[in-house]
């Protein structure tokens, strides 16, 4: 049995509600606490848990997810992965690490328990893009945001550095000069000339 504790800095409870049956009002609650217990050794519970999470997502978002990943990459666990890939093929969404979309995770400002702002500065991002982005689709993992007073997270100051870097005109020029096209996962079904979850990627 594994237990995950939700860190407030990485957790949000969001909602969507009708306003006078005309428009949707969206919002979120801060400082969310909780935990999740999951037993991957009980194979019958895995598909059920995936189904429950999907149902909850659809209820909150009003749509299917555009892709699948997991905190701390727990979806790579061989006791979980087959069930997740089966579901992803049915829905037609890519799973991080198991599609033809390359995952680029090196734009991150911590390792070894220390902060490395140089990795998420403009020069660091340009190095990563120049070395890693090539023909096809590449997913860049990032965690930008404004840090409000009292925000508790092991990754806090780094978020504002990432935000400044991603909005820097030098990055915009490089993206233009290197002819990198920015898209979201919602664009993939229209653009990808291949199955999002290939049979040979499991």
N, C-alpha and C positions, 0 to 999 in steps of 0.2 A: 504494500500500500504506500503510495507516494502522496505527500501533502505539499501543496503550494500555498504560500501566504501572499496575498495580493498587496503589492507595494503601492501606497497611494499615488506616488509619482508616475506610475505606469498603469493606473487603473482609473476608469471613469464609468459612471452610470449615466447613460444618455436616455432621453425620452423624446417622443414626438406626439403632439396632440392636435386635434382639430380646433380651430378657432372659428366659431360661428358657422361651421360647415363650409367655410370659404377657403381658408388657407391653413397651412400647417405651421405650428409653433414648435421649435426645437430648443432643447436646452440640455444641461448636464449638471450632475451633483458632484461637488468636490469632496475631497477627503474620504474616499470610499475605502472601507476595510473589509476583509473577508479572507476566506481560504477555500481551497478546493482539494478534495481527496479523490484519488483516482487509483484504481488497482488494475494495471494492464495485464496482470497474471490471470484475471478472470475474463476469458475471451468473449463470453456472452455479454458482458457489460460494455465493451468497447463500442460496438455498433450502436447500441442504445444511447450511449453518452454522446456520440457524434450526432445522432438524430435529434437529441434534445437540444444540443447547442445550435444546430442548424435551425430548428423550429424557433428557438428564442431569437436568433439573429433575424430571421425572416419577419418575425412579429415586430421587432424594434425598428428594422431598416426598411421594411416593406418591399424587400427584394432579396434575391439570392446573393451570397458573397461573390466577389469578383475573383478571389484567389484564396488560398489556404496556406497559413503558416502557423507557428506556435511559439509560445514563450519558451526561451531556452531550448528551442528546437526539439521539443519532446516528440514531435511527430516523426522523427527519424527512428524512434524505438521500433524494432522489428515486430513487437507485439501489437503496435498501434498502426504502423504504416500500411499494411495490406488493406485494412478496413477503410482507412482514409482515402487511399488511392481508388478503391472501388467506388466510394461515394463520389469522389471528384470526377471520375469518368462519367458517371451517370448525370451529374449536374453540368459537366463541361467546363470546369474551372481548373487552373493550374495549381499544383502543390509546390511550394518552394523547395528547390533542390531536386524535383522529379518532373521537370518539364524542360522544354528547350529554351526557356527563359533563364539566362545566366543570372546568378545572384551575386551581387557585389556588396560585401559586408565590411570592407576595410575603411569606410568613411565613418570612423568611430573614435571617440576621444579618450578612451580608457583601455588600459590593459595592465596586468600585473598589479592591480590595486592602485594604480597611479593615473593621474590625468595627463593627457598628451594633447594639448590644444593645437600643436603644430600639425597634427594629423588631420584636423578638421578645419584648418585655415584655408585660405584661397589657394595657396601654393600646394598644400597637401591634396586638396580635391582635384586640382588640375593634373597633378601627377597620377592620381588614381584613374581619372578619366582617360588620360593619354595612354596609360599602360594597359588598362583592362577593357575598355569599351571597344568592341569591334562589330563586324557585321552581325545582324540579328537583334534580338531583344535582350537588354540588360536591365535588371532591377537594382536600383541603388537604395540600400537601406539607410534611412536617416531619421533623426529625432529632433527636428527643430522646434523651437517654441519660445515664448516669453516666460520668464520665471517670476512668479508673483511672490511677495513676501509670505513666508510661512510654508512655501512649497517644499515638501519633503521628498527627496529622491536621491539615490546614489549617483544620478546623472542629471545634474541641475545646471550649473554654469555652462557646461558643454552645449546645452540646448540653444542658448542665445548665440554662442559662437557659430554653431551650425547654421542658424537662421541668417546671421550676417553674411556668412560665406555663400550660402545658396542664393542670396539676393544681390551679391556683389556684381557690378557691371562687368568685371573681368571674366567672371564665370559665364555670364550671358554671352559675351563676345566669343569665348572659346567654344561654347556650344554651337553658336552660329557658324563659326569658322570651320569646325570639325564636322558640320552637317549632322549633328545629333538631333534627332526629333524627340521631343518630350511627349510621352503619352501616359495614360493610366491603364490599369488592368482592365477597365471597362472597354478599352479600345481593342484589346487583343483578339477577340473572336472575329472582328472585322479585318484585322491586319495580318494575323498569323496564318501562313499557308500550310499549317501542319496541325495535327491533333494537339490540344493543350496538355493532355496527359498521355503521352505515348505509351504503348504497351511495353516497350523495351526499357523504360526508365525506372521500373520498380527494382 
